Amino acid sequence: MPEDQADPSFATTLAHGLDVLAAFRNRSGSLSNADLALHTGLSRPTVSRLTYTLAQLGYLKRDAKGRFQLGLGILAAAYPVLSALKVRQLARPLMRDFAAYTGGTVSIAMPFGLDFIYVETLRTTDAVTHLPDVGFASSLAPTAVGRALLSLFTKEELDAYVADVKAERPEEADYVQARTLPDVELCKERGFAISLGEWRREIFGVAAPLYRTPSGDCLSVNCGIPSFRFNAEQIERECGPRMLGLARSIRSLVAND
């Protein structure tokens, strides 16, 4: 991020520390300083200073082999964000019903840079090979939930997203133009988005936008369904309209709370 580093107000050391924490995203195991240097592109001495400091503050902890894992300080920092999202509690009964209907995992997501991040997730079975949880993050581009979130973006925000993809993930740029953006427009028209094995071959995704908060945050609801449960036509004809109904019901609950 050369532009940011040229900004005298930009705290580079803080950014590097956050890069170290971000390296643990969606990884369940521990990482050594060498692993973290590889993932972040930082030098080993820099990583060593950062991990020492983060461990002292409780954001990292060492395991028996001297490698690092995320510490409880991360949960403490995240708690105010999650507790403020009342939709998580209100939507759970409706999400549980939809999960039982599909045999999949129902989640609420928000955008996180070029990714989405789950702020709530619920399932009624372990039949799904991929079992995400709160905090799971992945790319917006190939996913139904990503397309639903992008459908809530303003034109300026969507243009900025495309520009950022080209700059930060050029390997996704053609895909975004050919697949993601047309599906975002389709989602605006019919109220739901689908992704048939584009993210993971064994998962069919269906999602619907929820709303934007007064501060501008976007939320959407989605379900990852094992591909053996429904065929592509059923996802389009049955699951999509039901997901749209789920989104409407959640919006009504939030509006009347």
Disulfide bonds with the S-S distance in Angstrom:
none
